[in-house]
Amino acid sequence: MFHLCSFTHDLPQYRTKRPLLNYHKLRHFRCLASAHIQDERQSVNYQPSQWSYDFVQSLNNDIVDELYRDRVKKVEEDVMSMINNENADLLETLELIDDVQRLGLGYRFEKDITRVLENFASGCYNERVEKSLHATALSFRLLRQHGFEVSQDVFNSFKEKNGNFKECVGKDVKGMLSLYEASYLAFEGENLLDEAKAFTSMHLKDLKRDVTKSIEEQIIHALELPYHHRMQRLEARWYIEAYSKKEDANRALLELAKLDFNIVQSVHQRELQDMSRWWKSMGLANKLSFARDRLMECFFWAVGMVYEPQFSHLRKGLTKVTALITTIDDVYDVYGTLDELVLFTDAVERWDINAIKTLPDEMKLCFLALYNTVNEMVFDTLKENGENILPYLTKANCHKASAWGLREIPRPLTMAVHYFSTLQ
């Protein structure tokens, strides 16, 4: 745009009834204004994506399901029988359920796990569970993870009359690890669990020097980040390795975990390929040089929220929304001027395609990508489920535009994230 300004003084001088001088001044002013807007635009040197389109499309995952299907069915039946074995020791069953979940297999046995926990919750803690810190903490965590009501008072038996934890508790490594993990499922105001978190954190740091290598790795892993805060898919990958080192590891369960991990990974790879083709067709990464190209990170975030293979539509919807959020965030933070962002915000909140006529081409492209993607999601959901979700995606509160307000992502996008993250 800058080179156009140098030609304003070379325009021919025609004789007219009205002085042409004012016209030249106006053209020159407009050109200077355009140059000034370009000066206002920031430049950010974002690193390009490390995941090229060709690499993602080259991932070979078609044969996995065919290779593993029959074997998975057989091993899955074996594990199901173990979970439903009414003659098995209760603690062993609880530990099996915990292993199943941490290995990423929980979605395969949801009904079986729920049935066992319902039976356990409907009765009383048996004597072995009540006397074992590990059993009490493990059962407490499993019940809370599955939405059962269980009181923190189950840990009172491990405290002295003065309110401190018994000295023997600090020497029970397995029990301390279980109590540490259970403490992260505390509700606000549950002081006993807050005390348990502080107590176990302190003692586990001291204990890790006097235990086996395997136990030390588990302690370090837990102290780095508790299970409740971890991304389940990455935890499954780590736990498969950790579980395989156990001398008493259930070989059928370990085999199923490895087969399942490869199968689910192949599902995610196919979804990523679909998303990569969608993102390339959008053209935003090539056209909007100021914006981040972070499709892989957006997809990985969606996998972190929900990894189960049956939620493919959910992951794709979340990936599209977050990829657009990232781009629009850069429109607000890097590219747009204040006046342009006022118009852009108004267009998004009104969901009006006619409101973008005066915006730069880059912002028009961004709005149309958002507009078409969200409307496509609405169409697919209406067609498949008979639900019109457009009012939920476009609902917005009317706020006066301000410099602070423009820093926020337009409301329809946040509504879309909320919708897709709660869709089950």
C-alpha positions as CSV (number, residue, x, y, z in Angstrom):
1,M,0.0,0.0,0.0
2,F,2.9,2.4,0.7
3,H,4.0,2.7,-3.0
4,L,0.5,4.0,-4.0
5,C,1.0,7.1,-1.9
6,S,4.0,8.2,-4.0
7,F,1.7,8.5,-7.0
8,T,-0.9,10.8,-5.6
9,H,1.0,14.0,-6.8
10,D,1.3,12.6,-10.3
11,L,-2.5,12.4,-11.0
12,P,-3.4,14.5,-14.1
13,Q,-4.8,18.0,-13.6
14,Y,-8.1,18.2,-15.5
15,R,-10.2,21.3,-15.9
16,T,-13.6,21.0,-14.2
17,K,-16.2,23.2,-12.8
18,R,-15.2,22.2,-9.3
19,P,-11.6,22.6,-8.1
20,L,-9.8,19.3,-8.4
21,L,-7.4,20.3,-5.6
22,N,-9.8,19.1,-2.9
23,Y,-10.1,15.7,-4.6
24,H,-6.3,15.2,-4.6
25,K,-6.1,16.1,-1.0
26,L,-8.9,13.6,-0.2
27,R,-7.2,10.8,-2.1
28,H,-3.9,11.6,-0.5
29,F,-5.5,11.6,2.9
30,R,-7.1,8.3,2.4
31,C,-3.8,6.8,1.2
32,L,-2.0,8.1,4.2
33,A,-4.8,6.8,6.5
34,S,-4.4,3.3,4.9
35,A,-0.6,3.5,5.4
36,H,-1.2,4.5,9.0
37,I,-3.5,1.5,9.6
38,Q,-0.8,-0.8,8.2
39,D,1.7,0.8,10.6
40,E,-0.7,0.2,13.5
41,R,-0.9,-3.5,12.7
42,Q,1.5,-5.6,14.8
43,S,3.8,-8.2,13.5
44,V,4.4,-11.4,15.5
45,N,6.9,-14.0,14.4
46,Y,5.0,-17.2,15.3
47,Q,6.9,-20.4,14.5
48,P,5.2,-22.4,11.8
49,S,3.5,-25.7,12.6
50,Q,5.9,-28.6,12.9
51,W,3.2,-31.0,11.7
52,S,3.0,-30.7,7.9
53,Y,-0.1,-31.6,6.0
54,D,1.8,-34.3,4.0
55,F,3.1,-35.9,7.1
56,V,-0.3,-36.1,8.8
57,Q,-1.8,-37.5,5.6
58,S,0.9,-40.1,5.4
59,L,0.0,-41.8,8.7
60,N,-0.9,-45.4,8.0
61,N,-3.7,-46.6,10.3
62,D,-6.2,-48.6,8.2
63,I,-5.0,-52.1,9.1
64,V,-5.0,-51.8,12.9
65,D,-8.7,-52.6,13.6
66,E,-8.7,-55.7,11.3
67,L,-5.5,-57.1,12.9
68,Y,-6.7,-56.7,16.5
69,R,-10.4,-57.1,16.4
70,D,-10.7,-60.9,17.1
71,R,-8.0,-60.9,19.7
72,V,-9.4,-57.9,21.5
73,K,-12.8,-59.5,21.8
74,K,-11.4,-62.6,23.4
75,V,-9.2,-60.8,25.9
76,E,-11.9,-58.3,26.7
77,E,-14.2,-61.1,27.7
78,D,-11.5,-62.5,30.0
79,V,-11.1,-59.1,31.8
80,M,-14.9,-58.7,32.0
81,S,-15.1,-62.0,33.8
82,M,-12.5,-60.9,36.3
83,I,-14.3,-57.7,37.1
84,N,-17.6,-59.5,37.6
85,N,-16.2,-62.3,39.7
86,E,-18.2,-62.2,42.9
87,N,-15.9,-64.7,44.6
88,A,-12.9,-62.5,44.2
89,D,-11.4,-60.6,47.1
90,L,-12.9,-57.1,47.3
91,L,-9.6,-55.3,47.4
92,E,-8.3,-57.2,44.5
93,T,-11.4,-56.3,42.5
94,L,-11.0,-52.6,43.4
95,E,-7.3,-52.7,42.4
96,L,-8.3,-54.3,39.1
97,I,-10.8,-51.6,38.4
98,D,-8.2,-48.9,39.2
99,D,-5.7,-50.6,36.8
100,V,-8.4,-50.9,34.1
101,Q,-9.1,-47.2,34.3
102,R,-5.5,-46.1,34.5
103,L,-4.6,-48.3,31.5
104,G,-7.3,-46.4,29.5
105,L,-9.7,-49.2,29.3
106,G,-12.5,-47.8,31.5
107,Y,-14.8,-47.0,28.6
108,R,-14.9,-50.7,27.7
109,F,-16.2,-51.8,31.1
110,E,-18.3,-48.8,32.2
111,K,-21.4,-50.9,33.1
112,D,-19.4,-53.6,34.8
113,I,-17.4,-51.1,36.9
114,T,-20.5,-49.2,37.9
115,R,-22.3,-52.4,38.9
116,V,-19.4,-53.4,41.2
117,L,-19.1,-49.9,42.8
118,E,-22.9,-49.8,43.3
119,N,-22.8,-53.1,45.2
120,F,-19.9,-51.9,47.2
121,A,-21.5,-48.5,48.0
122,S,-24.8,-50.0,49.0
123,G,-23.2,-52.2,51.7
124,C,-20.8,-51.3,54.5
125,Y,-17.1,-51.2,54.4
126,N,-15.9,-54.6,55.3
127,E,-13.3,-55.1,58.0
128,R,-10.4,-55.5,55.7
129,V,-11.2,-52.2,53.9
130,E,-11.7,-50.3,57.1
131,K,-8.4,-51.4,58.6
132,S,-6.3,-50.8,55.4
133,L,-5.4,-47.2,54.5
134,H,-4.7,-48.3,50.9
135,A,-8.1,-50.0,50.6
136,T,-10.0,-47.2,52.2
137,A,-8.3,-44.5,50.1
138,L,-8.6,-46.5,46.9
139,S,-12.3,-47.2,47.4
140,F,-12.9,-43.6,48.4
141,R,-11.3,-42.3,45.2
142,L,-13.0,-44.8,42.9
143,L,-16.4,-44.0,44.4
144,R,-15.9,-40.3,44.1
145,Q,-14.6,-40.6,40.5
146,H,-17.9,-42.3,39.6
147,G,-20.1,-39.8,41.4
148,F,-21.0,-41.8,44.5
149,E,-21.5,-40.0,47.8
150,V,-18.8,-41.0,50.3
151,S,-17.7,-39.0,53.4
152,Q,-14.2,-37.9,54.2
153,D,-15.0,-39.3,57.7
154,V,-13.9,-42.8,56.5
155,F,-10.3,-41.6,57.2
156,N,-11.0,-40.7,60.9
157,S,-9.9,-44.2,62.0
158,F,-6.3,-43.3,60.8
159,K,-6.0,-40.2,63.0
160,E,-5.1,-39.8,66.7
161,K,-7.4,-38.2,69.2
162,N,-5.4,-35.0,68.9
163,G,-6.3,-34.9,65.2
164,N,-2.9,-35.8,63.8
165,F,-2.5,-38.8,61.5
166,K,-1.2,-41.9,63.3
167,E,2.6,-42.5,63.1
168,C,2.2,-45.8,61.4
169,V,0.4,-44.1,58.5
170,G,3.6,-42.3,57.5
171,K,5.4,-45.6,57.0
172,D,2.8,-47.2,54.8
173,V,4.1,-46.3,51.3
174,K,1.2,-47.9,49.3
175,G,-1.4,-46.4,51.7
176,M,0.3,-43.0,51.5
177,L,0.2,-43.0,47.7
178,S,-3.5,-43.9,47.7
179,L,-4.4,-41.3,50.3
180,Y,-2.4,-38.7,48.4
181,E,-4.4,-39.4,45.2
182,A,-7.7,-39.5,47.1
183,S,-7.0,-36.1,48.7
184,Y,-7.3,-34.4,45.3
185,L,-11.0,-35.3,45.0
186,A,-11.8,-33.2,48.0
187,F,-14.7,-30.8,48.0
188,E,-14.3,-27.2,49.3
189,G,-14.2,-27.2,53.1
190,E,-13.1,-30.8,53.6
191,N,-10.3,-30.0,55.9
192,L,-9.4,-33.6,56.7
193,L,-8.5,-34.2,53.0
194,D,-6.6,-31.0,52.8
195,E,-4.6,-32.1,55.8
196,A,-4.1,-35.5,54.2
197,K,-2.7,-33.9,51.0
198,A,-0.2,-31.9,53.0
199,F,0.7,-34.8,55.2
200,T,1.2,-37.3,52.4
201,S,3.1,-34.9,50.2
202,M,5.6,-34.2,52.9
203,H,6.1,-37.9,53.8
204,L,6.3,-39.2,50.3
205,K,9.1,-36.8,49.5
206,D,11.1,-38.4,52.3
207,L,10.0,-42.0,51.6
208,K,11.1,-42.0,47.9
209,R,14.7,-42.3,49.0
210,D,14.1,-45.6,50.9
211,V,12.0,-47.6,48.4
212,T,12.5,-49.8,45.3
213,K,13.1,-48.2,41.9
214,S,9.6,-49.1,40.8
215,I,7.9,-47.5,43.8
216,E,10.2,-44.5,43.6
217,E,9.1,-43.9,40.0
218,Q,5.4,-44.1,41.1
219,I,6.0,-41.6,43.9
220,I,7.9,-39.1,41.6
221,H,5.1,-39.4,39.0
222,A,2.4,-38.8,41.5
223,L,4.2,-35.8,43.2
224,E,4.8,-34.3,39.8
225,L,1.1,-34.3,39.0
226,P,-1.7,-36.3,40.7
227,Y,-3.7,-38.7,38.6
228,H,-6.8,-36.6,38.9
229,H,-5.1,-33.7,37.1
230,R,-3.5,-35.7,34.3
231,M,-4.5,-36.1,30.7
232,Q,-5.9,-39.6,30.6
233,R,-4.5,-40.7,27.3
234,L,-0.9,-39.8,28.3
235,E,-1.4,-41.4,31.7
236,A,-2.5,-44.6,29.9
237,R,0.7,-44.6,27.9
238,W,2.8,-44.1,31.0
239,Y,0.9,-46.6,33.1
240,I,1.2,-49.3,30.4
241,E,5.0,-49.1,30.8
242,A,4.8,-48.9,34.6
243,Y,2.3,-51.8,34.9
244,S,4.4,-54.0,32.7
245,K,7.2,-53.8,35.3
246,K,5.1,-55.2,38.1
247,E,5.9,-58.8,39.0
248,D,2.2,-59.6,39.6
249,A,0.9,-57.8,36.5
250,N,-2.2,-59.4,34.9
251,R,-0.9,-60.4,31.4
252,A,-4.4,-60.5,29.9
253,L,-5.1,-57.0,31.1
254,L,-1.7,-55.8,29.9
255,E,-2.3,-57.3,26.4
256,L,-5.7,-55.7,26.1
257,A,-4.3,-52.3,27.2
258,K,-1.6,-52.4,24.5
259,L,-4.1,-53.6,21.8
260,D,-6.6,-50.9,22.8
261,F,-4.0,-48.2,22.9
262,N,-3.1,-48.9,19.3
263,I,-6.7,-49.1,18.2
264,V,-7.7,-45.8,19.8
265,Q,-4.6,-44.2,18.5
266,S,-5.5,-45.2,15.0
267,V,-9.0,-43.6,15.5
268,H,-7.3,-40.4,16.6
269,Q,-5.0,-40.5,13.6
270,R,-7.8,-40.8,11.2
271,E,-9.6,-37.9,12.9
272,L,-6.5,-35.8,12.7
273,Q,-6.3,-36.5,9.0
274,D,-9.9,-35.4,8.6
275,M,-9.2,-32.2,10.5
276,S,-6.0,-31.6,8.6
277,R,-7.9,-31.7,5.3
278,W,-10.6,-29.4,6.7
279,W,-8.0,-26.9,8.0
280,K,-6.2,-26.8,4.6
281,S,-9.5,-26.2,2.8
282,M,-10.2,-23.3,5.1
283,G,-7.0,-21.6,3.8
284,L,-6.6,-19.5,7.0
285,A,-3.0,-20.7,7.7
286,N,-1.9,-19.6,4.2
287,K,-3.9,-16.4,4.0
288,L,-3.5,-15.0,7.5
289,S,0.2,-14.7,8.0
290,F,-0.3,-13.0,11.4
291,A,-2.1,-15.9,13.0
292,R,-0.9,-19.1,14.6
293,D,-1.2,-22.4,12.8
294,R,-1.9,-24.7,15.7
295,L,-4.3,-27.4,14.4
296,M,-2.4,-30.2,16.0
297,E,-2.4,-28.5,19.4
298,C,-6.1,-27.9,19.2
299,F,-6.8,-31.5,18.3
300,F,-4.5,-32.7,21.1
301,W,-6.5,-30.5,23.5
302,A,-9.7,-32.1,22.4
303,V,-8.2,-35.6,22.9
304,G,-7.2,-34.4,26.4
305,M,-10.8,-33.6,27.1
306,V,-12.4,-36.8,25.8
307,Y,-10.3,-39.6,24.2
308,E,-12.9,-42.4,24.0
309,P,-13.3,-43.5,20.3
310,Q,-17.1,-43.2,20.3
311,F,-16.8,-39.4,20.8
312,S,-15.2,-38.7,17.4
313,H,-17.8,-36.1,16.4
314,L,-17.2,-34.3,19.7
315,R,-13.4,-34.1,19.2
316,K,-13.8,-32.9,15.7
317,G,-16.2,-30.2,16.8
318,L,-13.9,-29.1,19.6
319,T,-10.9,-29.0,17.3
320,K,-12.7,-26.8,14.7
321,V,-13.9,-24.4,17.4
322,T,-10.6,-24.1,19.2
323,A,-8.6,-23.7,15.9
324,L,-10.9,-20.8,15.0
325,I,-10.7,-19.3,18.5
326,T,-6.9,-19.3,18.2
327,T,-7.1,-17.5,14.9
328,I,-9.6,-15.0,16.1
329,D,-7.6,-14.4,19.2
330,D,-4.7,-13.3,16.9
331,V,-7.1,-11.1,15.0
332,Y,-7.8,-9.3,18.2
333,D,-4.4,-9.3,19.7
334,V,-2.3,-8.7,16.5
335,Y,-4.1,-7.7,13.4
336,G,-7.3,-5.6,13.9
337,T,-7.5,-1.9,14.7
338,L,-9.9,-0.7,17.3
339,D,-12.5,0.4,14.8
340,E,-12.2,-2.8,12.9
341,L,-12.6,-4.9,16.0
342,V,-15.7,-3.1,17.0
343,L,-17.3,-4.0,13.6
344,F,-16.0,-7.5,13.8
345,T,-17.4,-8.0,17.3
346,D,-20.7,-6.6,16.2
347,A,-20.9,-8.9,13.2
348,V,-20.2,-12.0,15.3
349,E,-22.6,-11.1,18.1
350,R,-25.4,-10.3,15.5
351,W,-24.4,-13.3,13.4
352,D,-24.8,-11.0,10.4
353,I,-22.8,-11.6,7.2
354,N,-23.8,-8.2,5.9
355,A,-22.0,-6.5,8.7
356,I,-18.5,-7.3,7.4
357,K,-18.6,-5.3,4.2
358,T,-16.2,-2.6,5.4
359,L,-13.7,-5.0,7.0
360,P,-10.3,-5.9,5.5
361,D,-10.3,-9.1,3.4
362,E,-8.4,-11.0,6.1
363,M,-11.1,-10.3,8.7
364,K,-13.8,-11.1,6.2
365,L,-12.1,-14.5,5.5
366,C,-11.9,-15.1,9.2
367,F,-15.5,-14.3,9.9
368,L,-16.7,-16.4,6.9
369,A,-14.7,-19.4,8.1
370,L,-16.3,-19.0,11.5
371,Y,-19.8,-18.4,10.1
372,N,-19.7,-21.4,7.7
373,T,-18.1,-23.8,10.2
374,V,-20.6,-23.1,13.0
375,N,-23.6,-23.2,10.6
376,E,-22.3,-26.6,9.3
377,M,-22.1,-27.9,12.8
378,V,-25.7,-26.7,13.4
379,F,-26.9,-28.4,10.2
380,D,-25.2,-31.7,11.0
381,T,-26.6,-31.7,14.6
382,L,-30.1,-30.9,13.3
383,K,-29.9,-33.6,10.7
384,E,-28.5,-36.3,13.0
385,N,-30.1,-35.5,16.3
386,G,-33.1,-33.3,15.5
387,E,-31.7,-30.5,17.7
388,N,-31.2,-26.9,16.6
389,I,-28.2,-25.7,18.5
390,L,-27.8,-22.4,16.6
391,P,-29.4,-20.3,19.4
392,Y,-26.9,-21.8,21.9
393,L,-23.9,-21.0,19.7
394,T,-24.9,-17.5,18.7
395,K,-26.5,-16.3,22.0
396,A,-24.6,-13.3,23.2
397,N,-25.0,-10.6,25.8
398,C,-25.2,-7.1,24.5
399,H,-22.2,-5.1,25.9
400,K,-20.8,-1.8,24.9
401,A,-17.6,-2.2,22.9
402,S,-14.6,-1.1,24.8
403,A,-10.9,-1.7,24.5
404,W,-11.1,-4.2,27.4
405,G,-14.1,-5.9,26.0
406,L,-12.5,-6.4,22.7
407,R,-9.8,-8.5,24.3
408,E,-12.4,-11.2,24.9
409,I,-13.3,-13.9,22.5
410,P,-16.8,-13.3,20.9
411,R,-19.5,-15.0,22.9
412,P,-20.7,-17.4,20.2
413,L,-17.3,-19.1,20.2
414,T,-17.3,-19.7,24.0
415,M,-20.8,-20.9,23.8
416,A,-19.7,-23.4,21.1
417,V,-16.9,-24.7,23.3
418,H,-19.3,-25.1,26.2
419,Y,-21.8,-27.0,24.0
420,F,-19.3,-29.4,22.5
421,S,-17.5,-30.0,25.7
422,T,-20.7,-31.1,27.5
423,L,-22.3,-33.1,24.6
424,Q,-22.4,-36.7,25.6
